[in-house]
Amino acid sequence: MTHSRVVLLQPGDHLLIGNLKALGDEGLEALHEVLPRLREALRLGGVVAFEDDVTIASALPLVPASDAVVLRVFERETVEENFRVLAAWVEANGIDPETVAADWLTIELHGEQRLIRYRAYRTTADGRRLRDPGDRSRAWTIERVAPLLVDLELPDPSERHPG
């Protein structure tokens, strides 16, 4: 049984296409040639093809979950004070700690999926950090979202009560 869907796209959207394994090598090769032209013609933010199902973990870097419920916020001071613990934690969650700006982090819930939202440095192909075009005195960062795989063992200051 074949299921059909209607997908509404507008310029700037990201198109993720899944379950393409059945196309075979020739079909995938042909699709690979067409995707950049499709992206350009529709002025999409990106087009990504997956041989298997598209999972939320693979889609999150492209599709931030803006309607997620914030479970915990780590402000700049907390990030700076606990940098080593947080660096080990983000690495355990598949995030390179060298890319994370010491700005803020949140743990969020989007449906059943727990997420980490953070600011990542924009870099060149060789890993050098770029300057923000809007403020040359700052590093250029972009918001990223990753699935939470490993819980954080750090006291939550909001849970402390005055004695």
Summary of the structure (lengths in Angstrom):
residues: 163
radius of gyration: 19.2
end to end distance: 63.5
largest distance: 68.7
contacts: 378
relative contact order: 0.14
helix: 29%
strand: 31%
